[in-house]
């Protein structure tokens, strides 16, 4: 099945990650991206399992002064670049 665009919720992505992680996307855009700030959550891991050539985070929530939360966001944007 071919798709030009898939719009989903975080809950659906978390539940269907096994299917979505098998697909190759050109873009993965997260709205309310601050939701993945906990790097150990199932949701963060599910989002980071999505394969995409380009990644974008949108958020109206200011970043907190917590390095771990900031690391989690950048780990989505540039996987592996900042290490573990």
LINLINUR-V108526 format. One record per helix or strand of 2 or more residues. SS is the DSSP state (alpha for helix, beta for strand). FROM is the first residue (numbers start at 1). TO is the last residue. If there is no record, write none. Layout:
# LINLINUR-V108526
SS/FROM/TO  SS/FROM/TO
This chain:
# LINLINUR-V108526
alpha/10/15  alpha/17/20  beta/24/30  alpha/33/36  alpha/42/49  beta/51/57  alpha/67/77
